[in-house]
């Protein structure tokens, strides 16, 4: 047998030999606790990676230097490491928003949805993400649009001006998504929704009717107007909303 070359020898010393599959080399144990835990997020042993995410969550905002590694740990929905990494990111707070925003724009589908879910968890602390969320109302994926709507609602009153502008978006499904998000703002959104009842796309008008129906009694006159819409689906939605209002009396 020939001698082991230096490259192969270096590779062999860079892995941990176990009876099972090869695992990544263990972290070099940096003295900084956050750096050490961030390194452990990539460990081949899921138990170690999950434990690291749990410890980072306990640190809250002090775990901010590990944001990139935590976002990288987000995988499929329901994955244990994804859940724990998401919890840590939510506890870090606004410092995680830039990385979460990049993730929501360009990562894989499951990662995008998880990042949007975390932004929603941040609620009023996520107002810096409002422009991103408005852009995502025009995303081709209905699931992404739905998540963006939920996140916008969680950011509170500061989202209202941007959502009103969203009613004029070029893509009809972006306008419909903005209309659905406005339902959370009640009477404050009625004037904007009233104007959107004249949208040329029936899907947008339907979304408007659903939103004003959720607002309730203050929208009664608008619902009566919508009963005259040329589209039968819009008329039926308006009739259902009015029937619900009558039952509440």
C-alpha positions, 0 to 999 in steps of 0.5 A, a space after each residue: 500500500 502506498 503512503 497517504 499523501 498530505 491532502 488525504 491525511 489532512 482530510 482524514 483528520 478533519 472528520 470525526 470517524 464513527 461507525 455510521 456515516 461521516 460527520 462534519 468535524 466538531 467545532 474548534 470550541 471558540 472561546 466566545 459562547 455565541 460563536 461556539 453555539 453558532 458553529 454547533 448549529 451545523 453539527 451533523 448530530 441533530 441533537 447537538 444542533 437543536 441544543 445549540 438553537 435552544 441555548 441561543 434562544 435563551 440569550 435573546 438579543 445577545 445571540 444576534 451575532 449568530 443570526 446568519 447561522 440561525 437563518 441557514 438552519 431553517 429547513 422544512 416546516 415542522 423540522 425540529 431544528 427549524 422550529 428551535 432556530 426560528 424561536 431563537 430568531 424571534 427572541 433576537 428581535 429587530 436585529 434579525 430583520 435584515 437577514 430574515 428579509 433576505 431570506 423571505 425574498 430569495 430562499 427556498 419556499 419553506 425557508 421563505 414561509 418560515 422567515 415570514 412567520 418569524 417576521 409576523 411573530 416580531 409584530 410591532 417590532 417588525 415595522 422596518 420590514 413593511 416595504 418588503 412585505 408590501 412587495 411580497 403581496 405581488 409574489 406569484 405564490 399565494 402562500 407567500 402572499 397570505 403569509 405577507 398579509 398576516 405579517 403586515 397585520 401584525 406590524 400595526 398602524 404603520 402598515 396602513 399607508 403602505 397598504 392603501 398604496 398597495 390597492 393601486 399595485 399593477 398586479 391584480 393579485 397584489 391589489 387583492 392581497 392589500 385589500 384583504 390585509 386592510 380588513 385588520 384596520 377596521 373603519 380606518 380602512 373603509 375610505 380606501 376600500 370604498 374606492 377599490 370597489 371600482 377596481 376593474 378586476 372581479 378578484 380585487 372587488 371580491 377581496 374588498 367585499 370580504 374585507 368590508 364584510 369583516 369590518 361589519 356594520 360601518 360597511 353596511 352601505 358599501 355592501 349594499 352597493 356591492 350587491 349591484 356588482 356585475 360579477 355574480 361572485 361579488 354579489 353573492 359575497 356581499 349578500 352573505 356579508 349582509 346576512 351575517 350583519 342581520 343575524 348579529 342584530 
